[in-house]
């Protein structure tokens, strides 16, 4: 089975990489981009029957820094 984990900085946490992308887009003539949040997507190939709680534990222990990041799990 496959799962996709999307990790994003929590609301209120400064995102300097997202701000750099927003600034670069403005410099390239893409007006109207008011904010950019940078994140990461992690695709996992897992043994059949792996439960969502186990994937959540992977996120809590390694894939996301839960102090400043949140995550969403999608089983594909």
PDB file with one MODEL, atoms N, CA, C and O in Angstrom:
MODEL        1
ATOM      1  N   UNK A   1       0.837  -1.173   0.000  1.00  0.00           N
ATOM      2  CA  UNK A   1       0.000   0.000   0.000  1.00  0.00           C
ATOM      3  C   UNK A   1       0.881   1.235   0.000  1.00  0.00           C
ATOM      4  O   UNK A   1       2.055   1.179   0.365  1.00  0.00           O
ATOM      5  N   UNK A   2       0.307   2.333  -0.408  1.00  0.00           N
ATOM      6  CA  UNK A   2       1.039   3.592  -0.456  1.00  0.00           C
ATOM      7  C   UNK A   2       0.351   4.613   0.435  1.00  0.00           C
ATOM      8  O   UNK A   2      -0.868   4.599   0.607  1.00  0.00           O
ATOM      9  N   UNK A   3       1.159   5.489   0.992  1.00  0.00           N
ATOM     10  CA  UNK A   3       0.629   6.596   1.780  1.00  0.00           C
ATOM     11  C   UNK A   3       1.415   7.848   1.412  1.00  0.00           C
ATOM     12  O   UNK A   3       2.597   7.789   1.076  1.00  0.00           O
ATOM     13  N   UNK A   4       0.728   8.973   1.485  1.00  0.00           N
ATOM     14  CA  UNK A   4       1.361  10.264   1.228  1.00  0.00           C
ATOM     15  C   UNK A   4       1.221  11.099   2.484  1.00  0.00           C
ATOM     16  O   UNK A   4       0.123  11.261   3.015  1.00  0.00           O
ATOM     17  N   UNK A   5       2.341  11.629   2.957  1.00  0.00           N
ATOM     18  CA  UNK A   5       2.357  12.492   4.128  1.00  0.00           C
ATOM     19  C   UNK A   5       2.751  13.896   3.665  1.00  0.00           C
ATOM     20  O   UNK A   5       3.805  14.083   3.057  1.00  0.00           O
ATOM     21  N   UNK A   6       1.909  14.866   3.954  1.00  0.00           N
ATOM     22  CA  UNK A   6       2.202  16.261   3.624  1.00  0.00           C
ATOM     23  C   UNK A   6       2.549  16.981   4.922  1.00  0.00           C
ATOM     24  O   UNK A   6       1.765  16.992   5.870  1.00  0.00           O
ATOM     25  N   UNK A   7       3.734  17.578   4.947  1.00  0.00           N
ATOM     26  CA  UNK A   7       4.222  18.263   6.140  1.00  0.00           C
ATOM     27  C   UNK A   7       4.327  19.757   5.815  1.00  0.00           C
ATOM     28  O   UNK A   7       4.941  20.144   4.820  1.00  0.00           O
ATOM     29  N   UNK A   8       3.724  20.584   6.662  1.00  0.00           N
ATOM     30  CA  UNK A   8       3.746  22.037   6.481  1.00  0.00           C
ATOM     31  C   UNK A   8       4.086  22.699   7.808  1.00  0.00           C
ATOM     32  O   UNK A   8       3.812  22.152   8.877  1.00  0.00           O
ATOM     33  N   UNK A   9       4.686  23.885   7.728  1.00  0.00           N
ATOM     34  CA  UNK A   9       4.904  24.659   8.940  1.00  0.00           C
ATOM     35  C   UNK A   9       3.552  25.069   9.513  1.00  0.00           C
ATOM     36  O   UNK A   9       2.621  25.369   8.765  1.00  0.00           O
ATOM     37  N   UNK A  10       3.447  25.081  10.826  1.00  0.00           N
ATOM     38  CA  UNK A  10       2.212  25.495  11.473  1.00  0.00           C
ATOM     39  C   UNK A  10       1.950  26.972  11.212  1.00  0.00           C
ATOM     40  O   UNK A  10       2.877  27.748  10.978  1.00  0.00           O
ATOM     41  N   UNK A  11       0.672  27.351  11.254  1.00  0.00           N
ATOM     42  CA  UNK A  11       0.297  28.748  11.120  1.00  0.00           C
ATOM     43  C   UNK A  11       0.997  29.568  12.198  1.00  0.00           C
ATOM     44  O   UNK A  11       1.031  29.178  13.365  1.00  0.00           O
ATOM     45  N   UNK A  12       1.546  30.690  11.800  1.00  0.00           N
ATOM     46  CA  UNK A  12       2.232  31.551  12.746  1.00  0.00           C
ATOM     47  C   UNK A  12       3.736  31.330  12.811  1.00  0.00           C
ATOM     48  O   UNK A  12       4.460  32.163  13.355  1.00  0.00           O
ATOM     49  N   UNK A  13       4.215  30.219  12.262  1.00  0.00           N
ATOM     50  CA  UNK A  13       5.653  29.965  12.220  1.00  0.00           C
ATOM     51  C   UNK A  13       6.205  30.645  10.972  1.00  0.00           C
ATOM     52  O   UNK A  13       5.691  30.436   9.874  1.00  0.00           O
ATOM     53  N   UNK A  14       7.246  31.455  11.132  1.00  0.00           N
ATOM     54  CA  UNK A  14       7.843  32.136   9.995  1.00  0.00           C
ATOM     55  C   UNK A  14       8.357  31.127   8.979  1.00  0.00           C
ATOM     56  O   UNK A  14       8.920  30.092   9.337  1.00  0.00           O
ATOM     57  N   UNK A  15       8.152  31.448   7.696  1.00  0.00           N
ATOM     58  CA  UNK A  15       8.549  30.563   6.603  1.00  0.00           C
ATOM     59  C   UNK A  15       9.483  31.333   5.665  1.00  0.00           C
ATOM     60  O   UNK A  15       9.031  31.844   4.640  1.00  0.00           O
ATOM     61  N   UNK A  16      10.777  31.426   5.996  1.00  0.00           N
ATOM     62  CA  UNK A  16      11.684  32.206   5.155  1.00  0.00           C
ATOM     63  C   UNK A  16      11.823  31.653   3.733  1.00  0.00           C
ATOM     64  O   UNK A  16      12.012  32.420   2.790  1.00  0.00           O
ATOM     65  N   UNK A  17      11.733  30.348   3.575  1.00  0.00           N
ATOM     66  CA  UNK A  17      11.829  29.767   2.236  1.00  0.00           C
ATOM     67  C   UNK A  17      10.595  30.142   1.410  1.00  0.00           C
ATOM     68  O   UNK A  17      10.716  30.471   0.230  1.00  0.00           O
ATOM     69  N   UNK A  18       9.429  30.092   2.017  1.00  0.00           N
ATOM     70  CA  UNK A  18       8.213  30.507   1.324  1.00  0.00           C
ATOM     71  C   UNK A  18       8.260  31.976   0.956  1.00  0.00           C
ATOM     72  O   UNK A  18       7.825  32.361  -0.129  1.00  0.00           O
ATOM     73  N   UNK A  19       8.787  32.799   1.852  1.00  0.00           N
ATOM     74  CA  UNK A  19       8.908  34.236   1.578  1.00  0.00           C
ATOM     75  C   UNK A  19       9.876  34.491   0.429  1.00  0.00           C
ATOM     76  O   UNK A  19       9.637  35.375  -0.393  1.00  0.00           O
ATOM     77  N   UNK A  20      10.960  33.732   0.360  1.00  0.00           N
ATOM     78  CA  UNK A  20      11.914  33.862  -0.742  1.00  0.00           C
ATOM     79  C   UNK A  20      11.260  33.496  -2.070  1.00  0.00           C
ATOM     80  O   UNK A  20      11.501  34.156  -3.080  1.00  0.00           O
ATOM     81  N   UNK A  21      10.441  32.456  -2.078  1.00  0.00           N
ATOM     82  CA  UNK A  21       9.724  32.070  -3.301  1.00  0.00           C
ATOM     83  C   UNK A  21       8.746  33.163  -3.702  1.00  0.00           C
ATOM     84  O   UNK A  21       8.658  33.512  -4.879  1.00  0.00           O
ATOM     85  N   UNK A  22       8.003  33.714  -2.727  1.00  0.00           N
ATOM     86  CA  UNK A  22       7.055  34.783  -3.031  1.00  0.00           C
ATOM     87  C   UNK A  22       7.775  35.985  -3.632  1.00  0.00           C
ATOM     88  O   UNK A  22       7.310  36.568  -4.611  1.00  0.00           O
ATOM     89  N   UNK A  23       8.893  36.346  -3.053  1.00  0.00           N
ATOM     90  CA  UNK A  23       9.664  37.479  -3.547  1.00  0.00           C
ATOM     91  C   UNK A  23      10.177  37.208  -4.965  1.00  0.00           C
ATOM     92  O   UNK A  23      10.095  38.083  -5.827  1.00  0.00           O
ATOM     93  N   UNK A  24      10.700  36.013  -5.212  1.00  0.00           N
ATOM     94  CA  UNK A  24      11.217  35.659  -6.538  1.00  0.00           C
ATOM     95  C   UNK A  24      10.098  35.684  -7.582  1.00  0.00           C
ATOM     96  O   UNK A  24      10.306  36.163  -8.697  1.00  0.00           O
ATOM     97  N   UNK A  25       8.926  35.177  -7.235  1.00  0.00           N
ATOM     98  CA  UNK A  25       7.802  35.206  -8.185  1.00  0.00           C
ATOM     99  C   UNK A  25       7.435  36.645  -8.537  1.00  0.00           C
ATOM    100  O   UNK A  25       7.161  36.951  -9.697  1.00  0.00           O
ATOM    101  N   UNK A  26       7.429  37.532  -7.534  1.00  0.00           N
ATOM    102  CA  UNK A  26       7.154  38.944  -7.802  1.00  0.00           C
ATOM    103  C   UNK A  26       8.193  39.545  -8.726  1.00  0.00           C
ATOM    104  O   UNK A  26       7.859  40.326  -9.617  1.00  0.00           O
ATOM    105  N   UNK A  27       9.457  39.183  -8.519  1.00  0.00           N
ATOM    106  CA  UNK A  27      10.538  39.671  -9.366  1.00  0.00           C
ATOM    107  C   UNK A  27      10.449  39.164 -10.787  1.00  0.00           C
ATOM    108  O   UNK A  27      10.991  39.782 -11.704  1.00  0.00           O
ATOM    109  N   UNK A  28       9.773  38.049 -10.982  1.00  0.00           N
ATOM    110  CA  UNK A  28       9.601  37.478 -12.319  1.00  0.00           C
ATOM    111  C   UNK A  28       8.340  38.009 -13.007  1.00  0.00           C
ATOM    112  O   UNK A  28       8.007  37.599 -14.119  1.00  0.00           O
ATOM    113  N   UNK A  29       7.653  38.920 -12.335  1.00  0.00           N
ATOM    114  CA  UNK A  29       6.476  39.520 -12.947  1.00  0.00           C
ATOM    115  C   UNK A  29       5.156  38.875 -12.576  1.00  0.00           C
ATOM    116  O   UNK A  29       4.121  39.235 -13.136  1.00  0.00           O
ATOM    117  N   UNK A  30       5.165  37.939 -11.654  1.00  0.00           N
ATOM    118  CA  UNK A  30       3.925  37.298 -11.215  1.00  0.00           C
ATOM    119  C   UNK A  30       3.335  38.110 -10.067  1.00  0.00           C
ATOM    120  O   UNK A  30       3.549  37.808  -8.893  1.00  0.00           O
ATOM    121  N   UNK A  31       2.592  39.141 -10.435  1.00  0.00           N
ATOM    122  CA  UNK A  31       1.987  40.017  -9.441  1.00  0.00           C
ATOM    123  C   UNK A  31       0.802  39.335  -8.782  1.00  0.00           C
ATOM    124  O   UNK A  31       0.178  38.455  -9.375  1.00  0.00           O
ATOM    125  N   UNK A  32       0.498  39.727  -7.592  1.00  0.00           N
ATOM    126  CA  UNK A  32      -0.687  39.213  -6.908  1.00  0.00           C
ATOM    127  C   UNK A  32      -0.428  38.021  -6.013  1.00  0.00           C
ATOM    128  O   UNK A  32      -1.357  37.535  -5.369  1.00  0.00           O
ATOM    129  N   UNK A  33       0.800  37.530  -5.947  1.00  0.00           N
ATOM    130  CA  UNK A  33       1.109  36.431  -5.026  1.00  0.00           C
ATOM    131  C   UNK A  33       1.342  37.060  -3.663  1.00  0.00           C
ATOM    132  O   UNK A  33       2.368  37.701  -3.436  1.00  0.00           O
ATOM    133  N   UNK A  34       0.405  36.881  -2.772  1.00  0.00           N
ATOM    134  CA  UNK A  34       0.464  37.551  -1.477  1.00  0.00           C
ATOM    135  C   UNK A  34       1.200  36.747  -0.419  1.00  0.00           C
ATOM    136  O   UNK A  34       1.768  37.325   0.508  1.00  0.00           O
ATOM    137  N   UNK A  35       1.202  35.434  -0.539  1.00  0.00           N
ATOM    138  CA  UNK A  35       1.896  34.600   0.445  1.00  0.00           C
ATOM    139  C   UNK A  35       2.208  33.241  -0.162  1.00  0.00           C
ATOM    140  O   UNK A  35       1.476  32.743  -1.018  1.00  0.00           O
ATOM    141  N   UNK A  36       3.294  32.658   0.291  1.00  0.00           N
ATOM    142  CA  UNK A  36       3.687  31.307  -0.121  1.00  0.00           C
ATOM    143  C   UNK A  36       4.094  30.559   1.136  1.00  0.00           C
ATOM    144  O   UNK A  36       4.837  31.091   1.961  1.00  0.00           O
ATOM    145  N   UNK A  37       3.619  29.339   1.291  1.00  0.00           N
ATOM    146  CA  UNK A  37       4.054  28.454   2.374  1.00  0.00           C
ATOM    147  C   UNK A  37       4.743  27.256   1.723  1.00  0.00           C
ATOM    148  O   UNK A  37       4.173  26.598   0.853  1.00  0.00           O
ATOM    149  N   UNK A  38       5.960  26.985   2.148  1.00  0.00           N
ATOM    150  CA  UNK A  38       6.757  25.893   1.616  1.00  0.00           C
ATOM    151  C   UNK A  38       6.557  24.666   2.501  1.00  0.00           C
ATOM    152  O   UNK A  38       6.532  24.783   3.726  1.00  0.00           O
ATOM    153  N   UNK A  39       6.414  23.505   1.894  1.00  0.00           N
ATOM    154  CA  UNK A  39       6.253  22.275   2.664  1.00  0.00           C
ATOM    155  C   UNK A  39       6.966  21.126   1.986  1.00  0.00           C
ATOM    156  O   UNK A  39       7.789  21.331   1.094  1.00  0.00           O
ATOM    157  N   UNK A  40       6.650  19.922   2.411  1.00  0.00           N
ATOM    158  CA  UNK A  40       7.242  18.738   1.790  1.00  0.00           C
ATOM    159  C   UNK A  40       6.206  17.630   1.725  1.00  0.00           C
ATOM    160  O   UNK A  40       5.306  17.543   2.560  1.00  0.00           O
ATOM    161  N   UNK A  41       6.354  16.788   0.717  1.00  0.00           N
ATOM    162  CA  UNK A  41       5.494  15.622   0.543  1.00  0.00           C
ATOM    163  C   UNK A  41       6.381  14.387   0.609  1.00  0.00           C
ATOM    164  O   UNK A  41       7.409  14.313  -0.064  1.00  0.00           O
ATOM    165  N   UNK A  42       5.979  13.429   1.419  1.00  0.00           N
ATOM    166  CA  UNK A  42       6.726  12.189   1.582  1.00  0.00           C
ATOM    167  C   UNK A  42       5.811  11.045   1.155  1.00  0.00           C
ATOM    168  O   UNK A  42       4.724  10.875   1.708  1.00  0.00           O
ATOM    169  N   UNK A  43       6.252  10.264   0.173  1.00  0.00           N
ATOM    170  CA  UNK A  43       5.481   9.098  -0.274  1.00  0.00           C
ATOM    171  C   UNK A  43       6.101   7.846   0.332  1.00  0.00           C
ATOM    172  O   UNK A  43       7.312   7.637   0.258  1.00  0.00           O
ATOM    173  N   UNK A  44       5.264   7.030   0.923  1.00  0.00           N
ATOM    174  CA  UNK A  44       5.715   5.804   1.585  1.00  0.00           C
ATOM    175  C   UNK A  44       5.121   4.584   0.895  1.00  0.00           C
ATOM    176  O   UNK A  44       3.921   4.547   0.622  1.00  0.00           O
ATOM    177  N   UNK A  45       5.948   3.593   0.614  1.00  0.00           N
ATOM    178  CA  UNK A  45       5.484   2.272   0.185  1.00  0.00           C
ATOM    179  C   UNK A  45       5.513   1.399   1.425  1.00  0.00           C
ATOM    180  O   UNK A  45       6.572   1.163   2.007  1.00  0.00           O
ATOM    181  N   UNK A  46       4.348   0.923   1.825  1.00  0.00           N
ATOM    182  CA  UNK A  46       4.212   0.200   3.087  1.00  0.00           C
ATOM    183  C   UNK A  46       3.636  -1.189   2.861  1.00  0.00           C
ATOM    184  O   UNK A  46       2.995  -1.454   1.844  1.00  0.00           O
ATOM    185  N   UNK A  47       3.873  -2.062   3.816  1.00  0.00           N
ATOM    186  CA  UNK A  47       3.273  -3.393   3.767  1.00  0.00           C
ATOM    187  C   UNK A  47       1.757  -3.255   3.870  1.00  0.00           C
ATOM    188  O   UNK A  47       1.248  -2.405   4.601  1.00  0.00           O
ATOM    189  N   UNK A  48       1.050  -4.097   3.133  1.00  0.00           N
ATOM    190  CA  UNK A  48      -0.412  -4.094   3.215  1.00  0.00           C
ATOM    191  C   UNK A  48      -0.840  -4.285   4.663  1.00  0.00           C
ATOM    192  O   UNK A  48      -0.272  -5.093   5.398  1.00  0.00           O
ATOM    193  N   UNK A  49      -1.844  -3.529   5.049  1.00  0.00           N
ATOM    194  CA  UNK A  49      -2.372  -3.654   6.401  1.00  0.00           C
ATOM    195  C   UNK A  49      -1.736  -2.700   7.403  1.00  0.00           C
ATOM    196  O   UNK A  49      -2.135  -2.673   8.567  1.00  0.00           O
ATOM    197  N   UNK A  50      -0.754  -1.919   6.969  1.00  0.00           N
ATOM    198  CA  UNK A  50      -0.172  -0.928   7.877  1.00  0.00           C
ATOM    199  C   UNK A  50      -1.260   0.060   8.249  1.00  0.00           C
ATOM    200  O   UNK A  50      -1.890   0.646   7.369  1.00  0.00           O
ATOM    201  N   UNK A  51      -1.489   0.254   9.526  1.00  0.00           N
ATOM    202  CA  UNK A  51      -2.592   1.136   9.924  1.00  0.00           C
ATOM    203  C   UNK A  51      -2.137   2.590  10.015  1.00  0.00           C
ATOM    204  O   UNK A  51      -0.946   2.892  10.100  1.00  0.00           O
ATOM    205  N   UNK A  52      -3.117   3.468   9.994  1.00  0.00           N
ATOM    206  CA  UNK A  52      -2.850   4.897  10.004  1.00  0.00           C
ATOM    207  C   UNK A  52      -2.162   5.333  11.305  1.00  0.00           C
ATOM    208  O   UNK A  52      -1.394   6.295  11.308  1.00  0.00           O
ATOM    209  N   UNK A  53      -2.434   4.643  12.384  1.00  0.00           N
ATOM    210  CA  UNK A  53      -1.785   4.969  13.654  1.00  0.00           C
ATOM    211  C   UNK A  53      -0.274   4.756  13.565  1.00  0.00           C
ATOM    212  O   UNK A  53       0.496   5.532  14.131  1.00  0.00           O
ATOM    213  N   UNK A  54       0.146   3.718  12.865  1.00  0.00           N
ATOM    214  CA  UNK A  54       1.580   3.459  12.682  1.00  0.00           C
ATOM    215  C   UNK A  54       2.219   4.558  11.842  1.00  0.00           C
ATOM    216  O   UNK A  54       3.328   5.004  12.132  1.00  0.00           O
ATOM    217  N   UNK A  55       1.515   4.990  10.801  1.00  0.00           N
ATOM    218  CA  UNK A  55       2.026   6.079   9.959  1.00  0.00           C
ATOM    219  C   UNK A  55       2.119   7.362  10.798  1.00  0.00           C
ATOM    220  O   UNK A  55       3.085   8.116  10.682  1.00  0.00           O
ATOM    221  N   UNK A  56       1.121   7.597  11.629  1.00  0.00           N
ATOM    222  CA  UNK A  56       1.151   8.750  12.513  1.00  0.00           C
ATOM    223  C   UNK A  56       2.333   8.714  13.463  1.00  0.00           C
ATOM    224  O   UNK A  56       2.940   9.746  13.750  1.00  0.00           O
ATOM    225  N   UNK A  57       2.656   7.534  13.946  1.00  0.00           N
ATOM    226  CA  UNK A  57       3.811   7.375  14.839  1.00  0.00           C
ATOM    227  C   UNK A  57       5.106   7.685  14.091  1.00  0.00           C
ATOM    228  O   UNK A  57       6.021   8.286  14.654  1.00  0.00           O
ATOM    229  N   UNK A  58       5.184   7.269  12.803  1.00  0.00           N
ATOM    230  CA  UNK A  58       6.354   7.601  11.983  1.00  0.00           C
ATOM    231  C   UNK A  58       6.507   9.119  11.861  1.00  0.00           C
ATOM    232  O   UNK A  58       7.611   9.657  11.943  1.00  0.00           O
ATOM    233  N   UNK A  59       5.386   9.785  11.665  1.00  0.00           N
ATOM    234  CA  UNK A  59       5.404  11.249  11.548  1.00  0.00           C
ATOM    235  C   UNK A  59       5.850  11.901  12.846  1.00  0.00           C
ATOM    236  O   UNK A  59       6.680  12.810  12.842  1.00  0.00           O
ATOM    237  N   UNK A  60       5.303  11.438  13.942  1.00  0.00           N
ATOM    238  CA  UNK A  60       5.610  12.020  15.241  1.00  0.00           C
ATOM    239  C   UNK A  60       7.084  11.822  15.623  1.00  0.00           C
ATOM    240  O   UNK A  60       7.689  12.690  16.253  1.00  0.00           O
ATOM    241  N   UNK A  61       7.652  10.681  15.240  1.00  0.00           N
ATOM    242  CA  UNK A  61       9.010  10.359  15.658  1.00  0.00           C
ATOM    243  C   UNK A  61      10.086  10.828  14.688  1.00  0.00           C
ATOM    244  O   UNK A  61      11.222  11.057  15.104  1.00  0.00           O
ATOM    245  N   UNK A  62       9.751  10.980  13.379  1.00  0.00           N
ATOM    246  CA  UNK A  62      10.807  11.275  12.419  1.00  0.00           C
ATOM    247  C   UNK A  62      10.407  12.237  11.303  1.00  0.00           C
ATOM    248  O   UNK A  62      11.145  13.175  11.002  1.00  0.00           O
ATOM    249  N   UNK A  63       9.267  12.018  10.699  1.00  0.00           N
ATOM    250  CA  UNK A  63       8.958  12.727   9.456  1.00  0.00           C
ATOM    251  C   UNK A  63       8.595  14.187   9.641  1.00  0.00           C
ATOM    252  O   UNK A  63       8.794  14.985   8.726  1.00  0.00           O
ATOM    253  N   UNK A  64       8.072  14.557  10.790  1.00  0.00           N
ATOM    254  CA  UNK A  64       7.680  15.945  11.050  1.00  0.00           C
ATOM    255  C   UNK A  64       8.237  16.400  12.385  1.00  0.00           C
ATOM    256  O   UNK A  64       8.303  15.631  13.344  1.00  0.00           O
ATOM    257  N   UNK A  65       8.632  17.646  12.430  1.00  0.00           N
ATOM    258  CA  UNK A  65       9.012  18.271  13.698  1.00  0.00           C
ATOM    259  C   UNK A  65       7.726  18.878  14.251  1.00  0.00           C
ATOM    260  O   UNK A  65       7.366  20.000  13.897  1.00  0.00           O
ATOM    261  N   UNK A  66       7.046  18.151  15.106  1.00  0.00           N
ATOM    262  CA  UNK A  66       5.700  18.538  15.529  1.00  0.00           C
ATOM    263  C   UNK A  66       5.663  19.789  16.405  1.00  0.00           C
ATOM    264  O   UNK A  66       4.581  20.282  16.723  1.00  0.00           O
ATOM    265  N   UNK A  67       6.806  20.302  16.795  1.00  0.00           N
ATOM    266  CA  UNK A  67       6.832  21.566  17.518  1.00  0.00           C
ATOM    267  C   UNK A  67       6.449  22.705  16.577  1.00  0.00           C
ATOM    268  O   UNK A  67       5.723  23.622  16.961  1.00  0.00           O
ATOM    269  N   UNK A  68       6.948  22.637  15.331  1.00  0.00           N
ATOM    270  CA  UNK A  68       6.704  23.725  14.381  1.00  0.00           C
ATOM    271  C   UNK A  68       5.981  23.284  13.112  1.00  0.00           C
ATOM    272  O   UNK A  68       5.617  24.125  12.290  1.00  0.00           O
ATOM    273  N   UNK A  69       5.767  21.976  12.938  1.00  0.00           N
ATOM    274  CA  UNK A  69       5.135  21.472  11.713  1.00  0.00           C
ATOM    275  C   UNK A  69       3.889  20.658  12.033  1.00  0.00           C
ATOM    276  O   UNK A  69       3.782  20.026  13.084  1.00  0.00           O
ATOM    277  N   UNK A  70       2.954  20.695  11.097  1.00  0.00           N
ATOM    278  CA  UNK A  70       1.795  19.809  11.158  1.00  0.00           C
ATOM    279  C   UNK A  70       1.876  18.865   9.961  1.00  0.00           C
ATOM    280  O   UNK A  70       2.622  19.111   9.013  1.00  0.00           O
ATOM    281  N   UNK A  71       1.107  17.791  10.016  1.00  0.00           N
ATOM    282  CA  UNK A  71       1.147  16.829   8.913  1.00  0.00           C
ATOM    283  C   UNK A  71      -0.241  16.276   8.640  1.00  0.00           C
ATOM    284  O   UNK A  71      -1.111  16.253   9.511  1.00  0.00           O
ATOM    285  N   UNK A  72      -0.420  15.833   7.403  1.00  0.00           N
ATOM    286  CA  UNK A  72      -1.652  15.148   6.992  1.00  0.00           C
ATOM    287  C   UNK A  72      -1.255  13.850   6.336  1.00  0.00           C
ATOM    288  O   UNK A  72      -0.279  13.793   5.587  1.00  0.00           O
ATOM    289  N   UNK A  73      -2.005  12.814   6.615  1.00  0.00           N
ATOM    290  CA  UNK A  73      -1.752  11.487   6.064  1.00  0.00           C
ATOM    291  C   UNK A  73      -2.866  11.154   5.087  1.00  0.00           C
ATOM    292  O   UNK A  73      -4.048  11.306   5.396  1.00  0.00           O
ATOM    293  N   UNK A  74      -2.470  10.694   3.897  1.00  0.00           N
ATOM    294  CA  UNK A  74      -3.441  10.219   2.913  1.00  0.00           C
ATOM    295  C   UNK A  74      -3.029   8.827   2.483  1.00  0.00           C
ATOM    296  O   UNK A  74      -1.946   8.646   1.926  1.00  0.00           O
ATOM    297  N   UNK A  75      -3.873   7.845   2.731  1.00  0.00           N
ATOM    298  CA  UNK A  75      -3.600   6.487   2.285  1.00  0.00           C
ATOM    299  C   UNK A  75      -4.121   6.373   0.862  1.00  0.00           C
ATOM    300  O   UNK A  75      -5.286   6.654   0.583  1.00  0.00           O
ATOM    301  N   UNK A  76      -3.231   5.953  -0.032  1.00  0.00           N
ATOM    302  CA  UNK A  76      -3.573   5.906  -1.464  1.00  0.00           C
ATOM    303  C   UNK A  76      -4.006   4.510  -1.892  1.00  0.00           C
ATOM    304  O   UNK A  76      -4.328   4.295  -3.060  1.00  0.00           O
TER     305      UNK A  76
ENDMDL
END
